[in-house]
Each structure stands twice: as C-alpha cells, then as structure tokens.
C-alpha cells in the first residue's frame, strides 16, 4: 500500500513539473562600451537596444541617469516556444509577438497583460562612469 501511495505521489509531482515553462539559466558576463557607435543610442534615458547574449538575446533599457536595466528577450509565457521572444519595444514596454504579452521595462520587467504573468528574467547592470562601460551579468548564479 505504501508503495502505491508513493508511486501516486511521484506521478503527481512529475505531472506538475513542466520543463516547457522554464527559462534556462545561462551565464551572462558582457561589457558594452557606450562610447561606440553601435551602443551610443543607449546614452539617452528611455532608450533601449537588443544585444546578443542570454537565452534569446538581451534587451537593455536606459532607466535613469547612470542606471540601466537588462532583461532576457525570452518571453516568460511558454518560453520553450521558438517564437517566445521580445521582438519590439515601444517607450518602456516590451512586446512578445508570439503571445502578445507586454512587459514593463521600467518596473523590473513585470508582465503588463496576460497571458504572461511572470516577469522577464533580469540581469544585473553596473555602469563604470569613468570608462562609460556597462557591465551586464547574472544577478544570481
């Protein structure tokens, strides 16, 4: 009887775990020289830019004076889908064209509408003001 209960419990737990809704954790350690032409648009508050890195790319958002935010472009709703990717930004709102979810870049990447309910994965950013270099890296790794 104990074995049957154990098997039922294991089956139930396994059914609840869905790897399709998990964004993989990858190492991120990027330095961007904001003096270079390809990154100079990030010198304006409210601007954003897509760069390579992370799971599906990274979106960088210039939040305030000397303060930047970086998020993985992998949408938090059904992230295993090939199309689950932030593909456009209007003002401080990032959009996933796959599921039509919107995310607030100025509010820690929180979901602004459904179907997404989880925020975008956020990376840490530190600006070296002496060299105008933005360092992007994993917050917790």
C-alpha angles and dihedrals in degrees: 000000000000090000092053092049090048092051091048091050093048091048091050093049092047091052091053094053109081116183089191090074097052124100108212118239110238130178114262121187111150133157119199121192101216090199091070116097094240091059103031093100087069089069089080118083110244094026125124138194138189117230133174120265139074120058100312100000133291131266115209119201125192099224105175141333105323091348125113135175126207128196136179111253090224107113113235093224111084091339094183092069112104091231095049094113137120102249105168141027129201115187103315096336122100120203134205109211091198098064101007093240118153128210130199109232093189091054103055094279094292118172112260097191142007151302085047115065100167124076125245116271106267127213126202120255130198123181118211099210093194094061098022088234121149115212115203120190145148114292093208121014 
